[in-house]
Amino acid sequence: MPGFVNLLKLCVGADSVEDLQEWQQSQRHRWPEGRAVHITRMWPRREAEVLAGGSLYWVIKGQVLARQRIVGLERVEGADGIARCALHLAPEVQRTEAAPRRPFQGWRYLDPSDSPRDLAPGRAREEALPEHLALALAEIGLR
């Protein structure tokens, strides 16, 4: 059993993995060492497990399609004075097999055994299945 845990998060505002990559590229000048940073309200209670090799899995348009390795956590304070958690992410966005997910708020823990596998480099440009088809396959255990 791995000693790490992943996080799962909706990628609001992105229609594709390319949208996520383009947005992160446009923001690199704002982030330390060019890494991607994602601010979230809650701090993971399982911090040590997240930092022991966990990734942030991105849900885009109802499907997990990509992940980024989490390389650090940082406490940041918003303009409103509320403390938040900055997830420091590796710059590489790794595409994954499509896995349907229903909407949720915030982030969720994602056990490595339930995490979609990475796509092989030659499959990185494959289009995801339409959401209704991916959900139907997942319901019968064929995701």
N, C-alpha and C positions, 0 to 999 in steps of 0.2 A: 504494500500500500504506500503510495507516495506521501511525502511529508509536506505537501503544499496543497493549497486550495486556490481556485480561480474565482474571478468576479465576472458577473454578467450584467450588462448595461445596455439600455436602449440608446441608439445613436440618433438622437433627434435632429431633424433637419437634413439628414443625408439620404439620398435616394440610391446610393451605390457605394461600393468600397472606394471607387475613384473619387467620389465627393468627399469622403472622409479624408483620404490622402491629400487631396487638393486643399481642403480647409486647414489641415495640420501644417502643410507646407507653407501656407500663407501666414501662419501664426508663429513659425519657428523663431523669428526674431525676438519674440516676447518671452521665450522660455529658456531656462538655464541649459547651457551646453547643447542647444538645438533639439533637446528631447521634447516629446509631446507631453503636455500636462492636461489632465482633466480634473476639474474641481467638482467635488461631490459633498453633499451636506454631512453625511455620516462617516465616522471613522470606523474601519473594520475592527471588530473585537478580536478577530483571528489574525491580527497583524503579522505575527511571526510566520504563520502558514502562508499568507499572501506573499510575503517577501522571500519565502524559501523556494521560489520558482513559479509563482502564480502569474497568470495572464489576465488581462481584461478582454473578455469576449464581447464583441459588438453585435447587437441585434439591429439589423437594417431592414426596414420595411417588413417586419414580422419574421425575419429569419436571421439566425446567427450566420454571419458570412466571413468574419475576420476576427483576429485577436492581436493584441500587443502585449509583450512581456512587461510586467510591472517591475520597475527597477528601484522604486523608492516611494515613500509616503512623506508628506510634509504638512504640518499644521499651518494654515493660512487664515487670515482674518479678512472678511469681506468689508466693503465700504459701510455696511450696516452694523459692523462690530461683531458679527456672528462668526465663530470659529468653524472652519470647514477643513476637509481633507483634500489635499492635492495629490492625485495619483501621478507619479512620474513614470512615463512609458518609454520603452525602447522606440527608436524612430521607425523601425521596420514594422509594416503592417503585414501580417501573415494571413493569407486567405485560408478559410476552413471549408469543410463540407457544409452545405446548407443544412440548417436544423431549425425547424419552425419553433417560434416562441410567441406566446400571447403577450399583450402589453402588460406592463407593470411599472410601478414607480420606484425611483431610486435604483439601487443595484441589489443583486442577489449573489450569494455564494454559489459556486458551480464546482461540484466534485470533479476531479480529473477523469473519473470513469464515465461521467455523463457528458464530458466535453467533446464537441465535434473534432474529428481528426483534421490535421492540416492537409491542405491540398498539395499534391506533388507539384514541383515547379512548372511542369508542362501543362498542368491543369489550371493554373492560376487565372486564366482568362475565361474560364467556363462561366456561362450565365447560370444564375440560380433558377431553380424550378419556380413556376408560378406559385404564389402562396397557397392557393386552394389545393393544388396537387401535392405540394410538400406536406401540408397538414394531413391530407388523406393518407399519404404514405406513412407518416409518423404514427397515425392512429392505428394502423395495422402492423406497426413494428418494422417497417422497411425504410425508414428515413434514409 
